[in-house]
Amino acid sequence: MFAHFIDSRSFQCGYFQDRQSLFEEYLLEDVSEVEFEYLLAHGMRHFGDYYFRPRCQNCYLCIPIRVRINEFKMTRNQKRALTSCENIKMKIGDPVYTEEKFQLYLKHKERFNSLQDDVEDEQNFRMSFYVNTPFAIEFEYYLNGSLVGVALGDKTSKSFSAIYTFYDVPDKRMSLGTYSILKQLEYADQYGMKYFYLGYYIAENMSLNYKASFRPNEIYMGREWRRFRNVAGDYLISKKRLQWKNSDFLIKPTSSSNLTVD
């Protein structure tokens, strides 16, 4: 693995208007599957070859969360989401960029315009989701022959990582976002994967706290994964105690041109 270190600067938080974000961030090349698994297991996310995880100074509410795939059980609401999308046709394959997908992404973004750190133009969209993605997989969702949703993820022999889902459905009763996660979980289970990474959970943010409904799940705190919600939905850790203070640098330079993960 080769890394380009980024001189990180704070910027406006995309989830809380009164806070600043700071990332630990790198541009990584030639990442092996073992290295990629390690990065996922330590809270790292990525768009293309840009890898990052929060290192905020005064807020620690972004918590990595993952599902234990072989123990996953659908809730009643999730079963209803499947039913609401029973007419959706799904196609799974390698990610392929099209202008139609970019326009669909822009429509999706209109519903979430509070985000300040999102991909803003076609070049960034292409670079974030369709370039330098060796572990990538794409789910396409069609209704009556028209593309209505796309989900992008990463897969290895052991793990699945959900990266981004965007969609625009004509019937607002269709829960395509939940449906998409369920279909990705189903795929991961079919291939014997152990963990399903959902990114970051924020208990105080409505756009991210839904992730805890996929259970049983674990959260990354204190340099280890801990059980968070069980199958029954009980919280095993109080939401008031949820903090992840990242003060480390996961990737360190060596004397050679290669990099080591700590």
C-alpha positions in Angstrom: 0.0 0.0 0.0 1.2 3.5 -0.9 -0.1 6.6 0.9 -0.2 10.3 0.3 -0.6 12.1 3.6 -3.1 15.0 3.6 -2.5 18.1 5.7 -6.0 18.1 7.3 -7.9 21.3 8.1 -11.1 21.7 10.0 -14.3 22.5 8.0 -18.0 23.1 8.6 -19.6 19.9 9.9 -22.2 18.4 7.6 -24.4 17.2 10.4 -24.3 20.0 13.1 -24.3 23.6 12.0 -22.6 24.8 15.2 -19.6 22.5 14.9 -16.4 22.0 13.0 -15.2 18.6 11.5 -11.6 17.4 11.2 -10.6 14.2 9.5 -7.7 11.8 9.5 -7.3 11.5 5.8 -5.1 9.9 3.1 -5.0 9.1 -0.6 -4.2 5.4 -0.7 -3.0 3.3 -3.7 -2.6 -0.5 -4.2 -4.5 -1.4 -1.1 -4.6 -5.2 -0.5 -7.7 -7.0 0.7 -6.0 -7.7 4.1 -5.2 -4.0 4.4 -8.7 -2.9 3.3 -10.2 -5.2 6.0 -7.9 -3.7 8.6 -9.0 -0.1 7.6 -12.7 -1.0 7.8 -12.2 -2.7 11.2 -10.7 0.6 12.5 -13.5 2.9 11.4 -12.0 4.0 8.1 -14.3 5.0 5.1 -13.5 5.9 1.6 -14.6 7.5 -1.7 -12.4 6.2 -4.5 -8.8 6.5 -3.3 -9.7 9.1 -0.7 -9.8 7.4 2.8 -10.9 9.2 6.0 -12.2 8.8 9.5 -13.2 11.5 12.0 -10.6 13.1 14.3 -12.7 16.0 15.6 -11.4 18.0 18.5 -14.6 18.9 20.4 -17.2 16.4 19.2 -17.0 12.6 19.3 -20.5 11.5 18.2 -19.6 9.8 14.9 -19.5 6.1 15.8 -18.5 3.3 13.4 -21.3 0.7 13.3 -21.5 -2.8 11.8 -24.0 -5.7 11.7 -23.2 -9.3 12.5 -24.5 -10.8 9.3 -25.2 -14.4 10.3 -27.2 -13.2 13.3 -29.2 -10.5 11.5 -33.0 -10.6 11.9 -35.4 -8.3 10.1 -37.8 -6.1 12.1 -41.4 -5.7 11.2 -40.7 -2.3 9.6 -38.0 -3.8 7.5 -40.3 -6.5 6.3 -42.8 -3.9 5.3 -40.0 -2.1 3.4 -39.4 -5.2 1.4 -43.1 -5.5 0.6 -43.3 -1.8 -0.4 -40.6 -2.5 -3.1 -41.9 -5.8 -4.4 -42.1 -4.4 -7.9 -38.4 -3.4 -7.9 -36.1 -5.3 -10.2 -32.5 -5.5 -9.1 -29.2 -5.8 -11.1 -25.9 -6.5 -9.4 -22.5 -6.0 -11.1 -19.3 -3.9 -11.3 -19.9 -0.1 -11.0 -20.4 1.6 -14.3 -20.7 5.3 -14.6 -23.5 6.9 -16.6 -24.9 10.4 -16.9 -28.3 8.9 -15.9 -26.9 7.9 -12.6 -25.4 11.3 -12.0 -28.7 13.0 -12.7 -30.4 10.6 -10.3 -27.9 11.4 -7.7 -28.6 15.1 -8.0 -32.3 14.5 -7.6 -31.5 12.5 -4.4 -29.4 15.3 -3.1 -32.2 17.8 -3.3 -33.9 15.9 -0.5 -30.8 16.1 1.7 -29.6 19.6 1.0 -28.5 20.1 4.6 -25.3 18.1 3.9 -22.3 20.5 3.5 -19.6 18.0 2.6 -21.2 16.1 -0.2 -20.0 15.4 -3.8 -20.9 18.5 -5.8 -20.2 17.9 -9.5 -19.9 15.2 -12.1 -16.1 14.8 -11.9 -16.2 14.4 -8.1 -19.1 12.0 -8.4 -17.2 9.9 -10.9 -14.0 9.9 -8.9 -15.8 9.1 -5.6 -17.7 6.1 -6.8 -16.4 4.9 -10.2 -12.6 5.3 -10.2 -10.0 3.4 -8.1 -12.5 1.1 -6.5 -10.9 -2.4 -6.6 -13.4 -4.0 -4.1 -16.5 -2.2 -5.5 -19.9 -3.6 -6.3 -23.0 -1.8 -7.6 -26.7 -2.5 -7.1 -29.1 -1.0 -9.6 -32.9 -0.8 -8.9 -35.5 -0.5 -11.7 -39.2 0.2 -11.6 -41.2 -0.4 -14.8 -37.9 -0.4 -16.7 -36.6 2.9 -15.4 -33.6 3.3 -13.1 -34.9 4.6 -9.7 -32.0 3.8 -7.4 -28.3 2.9 -7.1 -26.3 1.5 -4.2 -22.5 1.4 -4.2 -20.5 -0.8 -1.8 -17.3 -2.7 -1.2 -17.0 -6.5 -0.8 -14.2 -8.7 0.4 -14.2 -12.4 1.3 -15.1 -11.5 4.9 -16.9 -8.1 4.8 -19.3 -5.9 3.0 -19.2 -2.1 3.3 -22.2 0.0 2.3 -20.8 3.2 0.7 -23.7 5.3 -0.6 -27.3 4.8 -1.9 -29.2 7.3 -3.9 -32.7 7.1 -5.4 -35.8 8.8 -6.5 -39.0 6.9 -6.4 -42.5 8.0 -7.7 -44.3 6.6 -4.7 -43.1 8.0 -1.3 -44.5 4.9 0.4 -41.7 2.9 -1.1 -38.8 2.5 1.4 -36.1 2.0 -1.2 -33.3 3.0 1.2 -34.1 0.3 3.7 -34.9 -2.1 0.9 -31.4 -1.5 -0.6 -29.6 -2.2 2.7 -31.6 -5.4 3.2 -30.7 -6.6 -0.3 -27.0 -5.8 0.3 -27.2 -7.8 3.6 -28.9 -10.7 1.8 -26.0 -10.7 -0.8 -23.4 -10.6 1.9 -25.0 -13.5 3.8 -25.2 -15.6 0.6 -21.4 -15.2 0.2 -20.6 -16.0 3.8 -19.4 -12.6 4.9 -19.1 -11.9 8.6 -19.6 -8.1 9.0 -21.7 -5.5 7.2 -20.3 -2.0 7.7 -22.8 0.8 7.7 -20.5 3.8 8.1 -21.0 6.2 11.0 -23.9 6.2 13.5 -24.9 9.5 15.2 -27.6 9.1 17.8 -28.6 12.7 17.6 -28.9 12.9 13.8 -32.1 11.7 12.1 -30.3 10.9 8.8 -27.8 8.5 10.5 -29.5 7.1 13.6 -31.6 4.6 11.5 -28.5 2.5 11.2 -28.9 1.0 14.6 -32.2 -0.6 13.5 -30.2 -3.2 11.6 -29.4 -5.6 14.4 -27.7 -7.2 16.2 -24.9 -4.6 15.7 -21.7 -3.4 17.2 -20.1 0.0 17.5 -16.4 0.9 17.6 -15.3 2.6 20.8 -12.1 2.6 22.8 -10.2 0.8 20.0 -12.6 -2.2 20.1 -15.9 -3.3 18.8 -18.7 -3.6 21.4 -22.2 -5.0 21.2 -24.6 -2.1 20.9 -28.2 -3.4 20.1 -29.2 -7.0 20.3 -31.7 -8.8 18.1 -34.6 -7.8 20.4 -33.7 -4.1 20.0 -32.3 -3.6 23.5 -29.5 -1.0 23.9 -26.6 -2.7 25.6 -24.7 0.6 25.8 -26.5 3.8 26.8 -26.7 6.3 24.0 -25.6 8.9 26.5 -22.2 7.1 26.7 -21.6 7.0 23.0 -18.3 8.6 22.1 -15.4 7.7 19.8 -12.4 9.9 20.4 -9.9 9.2 17.6 -6.5 10.5 18.6 -4.4 8.0 16.6 -3.1 7.9 13.1 -3.9 4.6 11.6 -1.3 4.8 8.8 2.4 5.6 9.5 5.3 6.2 7.1 8.3 3.8 7.1 11.8 4.3 5.9 10.9 2.6 2.6 8.3 3.7 0.0 5.7 1.4 1.5 3.4 2.3 4.4 2.4 0.4 7.5 -0.9 0.1 9.2 -0.6 0.5 13.0 
